[in-house]
Amino acid sequence: MLQLRNLDKSYGTHHVLTDVSFDVLPGRLTGFVGGNGAGKTTTMRIVLGVLAADAGTVTLDGSSVGAEDRRRFGYMPEERGLYPKMKVLEQIVYLARLHGYSKTDAAAAATTLLERLGLGERLNDNVETLSLGNQQRAQIAAALVHDPDVLILDEPFSGLDPMAVDVVAAVLQERAIAGTAVLFSSHQLDLVERLCDDLVIIADGSIRAAGERERLRAEHSTRRYELVSAGDAGWLRGEAGVQIVDFEGGYALFDVDSDQTAQRILREAVARGDVGSFAPQHPTLAQIFREVVR
């Protein structure tokens, strides 16, 4: 498990990070979200040892992270970091060799990974001839080729079309299932919500929310319910403790003032006719993000 505890970072009088703490668990995808300048990239660079924190610790399985541990990390920066004149396969093989792979094993690992990422037909093309989306896939391959224990990706889905997003998402999920701890940042909140087991929200250099996705959704839920019935749901307008959010025919989205009111509304709906569904509505990640940042 990768643990960040009480990280601080300042440049002069400008505080970039303040008391940043969260965990990245093995076998799980952790989404790291925040606005531009919130502190995501700085946090990742401290984890990787590229920057030094002014205070705080980064540990892996309870021990301070050192240079040897970081050899087992995979990192994809937001900026392009590949050699444009090198062939795609040649470059990924070279990076695998730097991690101690033999020439044969490096070629096999690189070829398999690039084919899995949809670049099988571009192995012998120079990186500079690839589209931005395909360059992004190659950069993800560079982070993955040595089979890291911890994977840190800065905006891995940037510039990818929907089909490429699905391919990359599937590869990251496979790595997580295999036991890798995966942390990635993204501005695509709907994608983060769909893929991630755990979420970390940062704003102005401080962690505003962190934890399991469904737990965060439950914690930030209001008493909002959705009713779908065969009859007209207009009767809800006259019910005490109910505030209508959306209504059309047999459909109603509404807030209640207590759990008891919700149960009373359900009993009344059942008594009035066929109820297709009655369920609490949890907020989306975008709604949670707006709430905790505000």
Protein Blocks (a to p, Z undefined) as FASTA:
>chain_A
ZZdehiacdehjacfbghiacdddehiacdddddehilmmmmmmmmnomaccfbdcddee
hiacdfklmmmpccddfbdcbdfkbcfklmmmmmmmmnopafklmmmmmmmmmmmnopmm
mmmgcfklpcfklmmmmmmmmmmmnopabdcdehklgoiafklmmmmmmmmmmmmmnopa
cddddfblmlmmmmpmbdcddeehiafbgcdfklmmmmmpccddddddfbdcklmmmpgh
iacfbdchjaccdddfbfklmmmmmmmmmmnmccfbdcdddddfklmmmmmmZZ
